[in-house]
Amino acid sequence: MKKHYFTRNLEGHVQDMQELAPVIKQLAELVNIYSSHFKKLKREKAVMDFSDLEHYCLALLLADTATPENIEPSNVARNLQQQFSEVLVDEYQDTNLVQETILKLISDQNGAGNMFMVGDVKQSIYRFRHAEPGLFIDKYKRFADEGIAAERIDLASNFRSRELVLRGTNYIFRQIMDERLGEITYDQDAELIYANHMYDELPYQLPNPELLIIDREKQEEKETEDDGENYLDLEKAQLEARVYAQKIKRWIGKEGEKPQQIFDKTTQAQRDVQYRDIVILMRSMTWAPAIVDELKKQGIPVYAELSSGYFAAIEVKVMLSFLKAIDNPRQDIPLASVLKSPIVGMNEEELSCIRLASPRGSYYDALTKYSRENNGVLSEKVNRFFIAAERLSQAFQRRCTFRADLANIQGNRLL
Ligand SMILES: Nc1ncnc2c1ncn2[C@@H]1O[C@H](COP(=O)(O)OP(=O)(O)OP(=O)(O)O)[C@@H](O)[C@H]1O
């Protein structure tokens, strides 16, 4: 480990830090300037972003004399405390510190207490939004103590899923979850207990939960022998989709086996499974477009609410920026987007070098000035942009002339 990761000595690190310090200082200043411009703009347009909602709310509820150690309620908060007899909070595991302070300010902190919180730390998904599951865990542990006024109620019964789903879930999580991984030990208290006995009476085939593991390296050997396709080159999403496709085809009965039987709640009868009965749940939508594409390729009808579309595709966005930049090159953002795209291929440092040629005015002015005054690799890139822009502009004009001619001909015919 020392050989691979800690080879540099202390002086080396100190020297790095000294070299980086002015850059970081500049960056910090930039962030501050950006933040104050952004705030000013939001105020002018009377708009708020998501975190503003929380922070302005907190500012309203805190007394002017409040400090981080002394969270004193303002008059507004005191009025709200009077108004609410109970404060109910759902998904408490995803509360962040600002929200927790807001809740404290509007609830009864001195009397018997009037806050009721429901949560499940196993479902904590908003850490990237500063959710603090520790707030939940701390209370979860403290409230179990008989000696304090607060009470913990374990809602262990699960009415959402069938017995085998719960058994499978408990089996997996008992093995992989503990305080270190997942903040909580998956013991008997944390287990999901089957409680919805509605299905027990009905004669139907039990769905067995399955865990499918994709071994990329093994597949690689197999595929290379079969058809020369390099398995490691395939996107992970594509690999997953192929496994889904195989499974779905088997359930539907396309692989020679009998279709999977399911219980239809509407008709109260058993029937063959159909595509519309199957849903794929994903932890995020990042891979969804690739999975949808692959399932379609495999002949499986599929629908997903994708925010992406033709105009959201990166290459289409770049081309639209290019057209905007040709129409009026003094639009900095479309111009920068084209310069950074593979059409020109500049990186951030090169873009900054060009900006330094003329720090004020439009970016286009800086670009033309840089091109006039410099030679070298970057100038070649700049020229590449001018040539591409010229070509596209000429093609565009030819098309416009053609369309104008066409309109004339059609117009004459009409006349
Ligand atoms: N006592 C009950 N009897 C029958 N069905 C119930 C009962 N309680 C809840 N359900 C059903 O179980 C499902 C899940 O219930 P609910 O959404 O209240 O659970 P939850 O624990 O709040 O879920 P989450 O963890 O996602 O917040 C719902 O379909 C609900 O109708």
PDBQT file of the ligand as one rigid body, heavy atoms in Angstrom, charges set to zero:
ROOT
HETATM    1  N1  LIG A 501     -53.924  -3.003   7.982  1.00  0.00    +0.000 N 
HETATM    2  C1  LIG A 501     -53.867  -3.211   6.663  1.00  0.00    +0.000 A 
HETATM    3  N2  LIG A 501     -54.607  -4.155   6.086  1.00  0.00    +0.000 NA
HETATM    4  C2  LIG A 501     -54.548  -4.388   4.750  1.00  0.00    +0.000 A 
HETATM    5  N3  LIG A 501     -53.776  -3.704   3.896  1.00  0.00    +0.000 NA
HETATM    6  C3  LIG A 501     -53.020  -2.725   4.402  1.00  0.00    +0.000 A 
HETATM    7  C4  LIG A 501     -53.021  -2.406   5.815  1.00  0.00    +0.000 A 
HETATM    8  N4  LIG A 501     -52.130  -1.394   6.010  1.00  0.00    +0.000 NA
HETATM    9  C5  LIG A 501     -51.634  -1.089   4.793  1.00  0.00    +0.000 A 
HETATM   10  N5  LIG A 501     -52.147  -1.876   3.836  1.00  0.00    +0.000 N 
HETATM   11  C6  LIG A 501     -51.817  -1.822   2.403  1.00  0.00    +0.000 C 
HETATM   12  O1  LIG A 501     -50.391  -2.037   2.263  1.00  0.00    +0.000 OA
HETATM   13  C7  LIG A 501     -49.843  -1.154   1.264  1.00  0.00    +0.000 C 
HETATM   14  C8  LIG A 501     -48.736  -0.305   1.856  1.00  0.00    +0.000 C 
HETATM   15  O2  LIG A 501     -49.260   0.562   2.854  1.00  0.00    +0.000 OA
HETATM   16  P1  LIG A 501     -48.596   1.953   3.248  1.00  0.00    +0.000 P 
HETATM   17  O3  LIG A 501     -48.315   2.752   2.018  1.00  0.00    +0.000 OA
HETATM   18  O4  LIG A 501     -49.439   2.586   4.320  1.00  0.00    +0.000 OA
HETATM   19  O5  LIG A 501     -47.226   1.438   3.864  1.00  0.00    +0.000 OA
HETATM   20  P2  LIG A 501     -45.945   2.289   4.272  1.00  0.00    +0.000 P 
HETATM   21  O6  LIG A 501     -45.252   1.504   5.320  1.00  0.00    +0.000 OA
HETATM   22  O7  LIG A 501     -46.316   3.703   4.593  1.00  0.00    +0.000 OA
HETATM   23  O8  LIG A 501     -45.070   2.274   2.949  1.00  0.00    +0.000 OA
HETATM   24  P3  LIG A 501     -43.687   3.071   2.705  1.00  0.00    +0.000 P 
HETATM   25  O9  LIG A 501     -42.669   2.314   3.478  1.00  0.00    +0.000 OA
HETATM   26  O10 LIG A 501     -43.494   2.982   1.232  1.00  0.00    +0.000 OA
HETATM   27  O11 LIG A 501     -43.866   4.475   3.214  1.00  0.00    +0.000 OA
HETATM   28  C9  LIG A 501     -51.021  -0.361   0.725  1.00  0.00    +0.000 C 
HETATM   29  O12 LIG A 501     -51.447  -0.973  -0.451  1.00  0.00    +0.000 OA
HETATM   30  C10 LIG A 501     -52.070  -0.445   1.829  1.00  0.00    +0.000 C 
HETATM   31  O13 LIG A 501     -53.367  -0.381   1.285  1.00  0.00    +0.000 OA
ENDROOT
TORSDOF 0
